[in-house]
Amino acid sequence: MAIDQPSAGQVRDATAEVEDEMRPQPVPVNVYETSAALVVVAPLPAVSADDVTIELRPGCLRIWAHVRSAGPRQYLVKEWEYGGYERELDLPDGFGAGVEASLANGQLAVRVLRGASQSATIHPSTPG
């Protein structure tokens, strides 16, 4: 039995509808300190680096990602979306001089550099 595939327009429309109506999924994090930075590691499955934004503000780090794709499907079990992630973290004093990030294998690694706080908005790089 053949299953009809949605058109690109139907996927685009369904993705926009899901993103408009959904609450972003919370993102669990692991955070540790090195001599040069505070490192935040978070799982972000099924999104690309272009979907992810990292915003550094004095005392705060915000990570979010758009919904990657939400084609119209009839799920038997549906417990998560392909994106729509968000997490905000308070930063300890002494961190915020800059921010670097990479995304590989569904894992985001963010380095918040030691030093005086500044603001920046970036997208993660991808190895390769």
C-alpha positions as CSV (number, residue, x, y, z in Angstrom):
1,M,0.0,0.0,0.0
2,A,1.5,3.3,-1.1
3,I,1.5,6.2,1.4
4,D,1.1,9.7,-0.1
5,Q,4.0,12.0,0.5
6,P,3.2,15.6,1.4
7,S,4.3,18.3,-1.0
8,A,7.0,20.8,-0.1
9,G,4.3,23.4,0.4
10,Q,2.3,21.2,2.7
11,V,5.4,20.5,4.8
12,R,6.3,24.3,4.9
13,D,2.7,25.2,5.9
14,A,2.5,22.4,8.6
15,T,5.9,23.5,10.0
16,A,4.8,27.1,10.3
17,E,1.6,26.1,11.9
18,V,3.3,23.9,14.5
19,E,5.9,26.6,15.3
20,D,3.2,29.2,15.8
21,E,1.1,27.0,18.1
22,M,3.8,25.1,20.1
23,R,5.6,26.0,23.3
24,P,9.3,25.5,22.8
25,Q,10.6,22.3,24.3
26,P,12.9,22.8,27.3
27,V,16.5,21.8,26.8
28,P,18.4,19.9,29.5
29,V,22.0,21.1,29.9
30,N,25.3,20.0,31.5
31,V,27.5,23.0,32.6
32,Y,31.1,22.9,33.6
33,E,33.9,25.4,34.1
34,T,37.3,25.4,32.5
35,S,40.2,27.8,33.0
36,A,39.1,29.9,30.0
37,A,35.3,29.4,29.8
38,L,32.0,28.2,31.1
39,V,31.0,25.3,28.9
40,V,27.3,24.4,28.3
41,V,26.4,21.2,26.5
42,A,22.9,20.5,25.4
43,P,21.1,17.9,23.2
44,L,19.4,19.4,20.1
45,P,18.2,16.5,17.9
46,A,16.9,17.0,14.4
47,V,18.0,20.6,13.9
48,S,20.8,22.1,11.8
49,A,23.2,24.9,12.9
50,D,21.3,27.4,10.9
51,D,18.2,26.7,13.0
52,V,20.0,27.4,16.3
53,T,20.6,30.9,17.8
54,I,22.8,31.6,20.8
55,E,22.3,35.0,22.5
56,L,24.8,36.3,25.1
57,R,23.7,39.2,27.3
58,P,25.3,40.4,30.5
59,G,24.5,37.7,33.1
60,C,22.5,35.5,30.7
61,L,22.8,32.9,27.9
62,R,19.8,32.1,25.8
63,I,19.7,29.1,23.3
64,W,16.8,28.5,20.9
65,A,16.1,26.6,17.7
66,H,13.3,26.8,15.2
67,V,11.2,23.8,14.2
68,R,13.1,22.0,11.5
69,S,10.2,20.1,9.8
70,A,6.7,19.2,10.8
71,G,5.2,17.5,7.8
72,P,1.6,16.5,8.1
73,R,1.7,12.9,9.4
74,Q,-0.6,10.5,11.3
75,Y,1.6,9.5,14.2
76,L,0.9,6.4,16.3
77,V,3.0,7.9,19.1
78,K,4.2,11.5,19.1
79,E,6.2,12.7,22.1
80,W,8.5,15.4,20.7
81,E,8.9,17.8,17.8
82,Y,11.8,18.3,15.4
83,G,12.9,21.5,17.0
84,G,11.2,24.3,18.8
85,Y,13.8,24.3,21.6
86,E,14.6,27.0,24.1
87,R,16.7,27.4,27.3
88,E,17.9,30.4,29.2
89,L,20.7,30.3,31.8
90,D,21.9,32.8,34.3
91,L,25.7,33.2,34.1
92,P,27.9,33.5,37.1
93,D,30.0,36.7,37.5
94,G,33.2,36.7,35.5
95,F,31.8,35.1,32.3
96,G,30.5,36.7,29.2
97,A,33.5,38.2,27.3
98,G,32.4,36.3,24.2
99,V,30.7,33.2,23.0
100,E,31.6,30.3,20.7
101,A,29.5,27.3,19.8
102,S,29.4,24.2,17.7
103,L,26.7,21.7,16.8
104,A,27.5,18.1,15.9
105,N,25.6,14.8,16.1
106,G,22.6,16.5,17.7
107,Q,24.8,18.0,20.5
108,L,25.3,21.7,21.0
109,A,28.5,22.8,22.8
110,V,28.7,26.5,23.9
111,R,31.7,28.2,25.4
112,V,31.1,31.4,27.3
113,L,34.5,33.1,27.7
114,R,35.8,34.5,30.9
115,G,35.9,38.2,31.2
116,A,33.8,41.3,31.3
117,S,30.2,40.8,30.0
118,Q,29.2,41.9,26.5
119,S,26.3,41.0,24.2
120,A,26.5,38.9,21.1
121,T,24.3,36.7,18.9
122,I,25.7,33.8,17.0
123,H,24.9,30.5,15.2
124,P,26.9,27.5,16.0
125,S,29.6,26.2,13.6
126,T,29.6,22.7,12.3
127,P,32.8,20.6,12.2
128,G,34.2,19.6,8.9
